[in-house]
Amino acid sequence: MDSNPDYTSYQRAERTNDVMIVSSFALWAMLIGFVPVAALRLLGA
């Protein structure tokens, strides 16, 4: 493992970016799954 501070901050930024991408995907997946169910319940079907 390199002890270069710039490389360490790069790794942290890359990890944060990965977490944000996965979180965004999960959020959209929940919305796509939840919106039709909520619409059907609101319409009384």
PyMOL commands that set and color helices and strands:
alter all, ss='L'
color gray80, all
select helices_A, chain A and resi 5-43
alter helices_A, ss='H'
color red, helices_A
deselect
rebuild
show_as cartoon
